[in-house]
Amino acid sequence: MGGHDHTPVTGDELAKVTAAVKAKDSAVTVTSVQKDEDGSYDVFGTKAGAPIGFEVSKDLTTVTERSRPAGGRGPGAPDGQAPSGATQGSTSTPSSTTA
């Protein structure tokens, strides 16, 4: 299967999704919301300065915090930044060249 199509959420819809997240955790600052093909929402934000992400159901009744995959792009990082202390897209590989 291919990638997911996400649609940026704005206006009244953004306000409703943000309210649903805030009802679950008032300490979250929502920075971005994207709508999935199935009508559910991916919510990106921060809490106490740390990135956080949520999956919100289409009907806005279920709000689930998502965990960030170690060392990769994840919730709270829609711009693809790696988590603090991690490097994204690189691996440690011993050099096979010698002088």
N, C-alpha and C positions, 0 to 999 in steps of 0.2 A: 504494500500500500504506500502511497505517496505521502507527502507532507500534509500538514493541516492548514486549512485556510482560516485565518484569523481576521476579524474585522474590528477596527478600533471602535470603542464605545464612547459616545459623547452625550451631552444634554441631559434630558430627564432620565434616560436609561442609565447613564453613568451615575446620576444621583441616587437612583434606586439600588443599584448594585453596591455602591459605596455604603449606603445606609445598612444594607444587609450584612456587610463585613463589619461595620462599626458596631452593630448590634451584638455580634459574636465577640468582638474584642475592640473596645473603644480606644485602645492605645495605638492602633494601627493607623498609619497615614497612607492612604491609597495614592499611588503615583501613576498607575496605568491600568486600564481594563480592556481586554480583548474578548470578543465573542467567538466561540467555536462554531463549527459547522452544525453541531447538534443542538445549538441554542444555549449551551452552558457558557460560563464565563471564566476566564483566567484573570485573576486579579494580582497585581504586583504592587508592593508597597514596602514600607519600612516600619519597624517597631523598635524603639530605643536605639535608633541609628543602624540597626541590622536589617538586611533584606529579608523579606518574608513574602510568601505567595499563598494564594487561596484558589480553590476550585469552588465555584458557586453554581448551583443547579439552575436550570432554565427558569424554574418558577420562584427562584430566590429563597427557597425554604431551607436548603442544605448548604452550609458553608464549611468547607473542609480545608484545614491548613495543609499545605504540601511541604514535604521535606525537600531540601536541595540535594541533588546528587553531588557526591564528593568530587571536587576538582573540576566541575563542569558548569555549563550554563544551567541556570535553574530559576526557580521562583524569585522574584524580586530583582532579577537581572535581565530585563527585556533587551538591553543593549548588548548582551553577551559577555559582560564582564565576569571574570572568574571570581569566586569567593575570596575574601581576604586571606592571604597566605598561600593561595593556590595559583598555579599558572595554567592557563587554558590553552589547549591545543599543542602542548609540548610534552614530550616524554624524555626521561633520562635514558640515554643510550650511550654505552661506552664507546669512545672513539676507537675506530679500528685502524686509523692512520698513525704511523710512527715517523719520527723525524729522521 
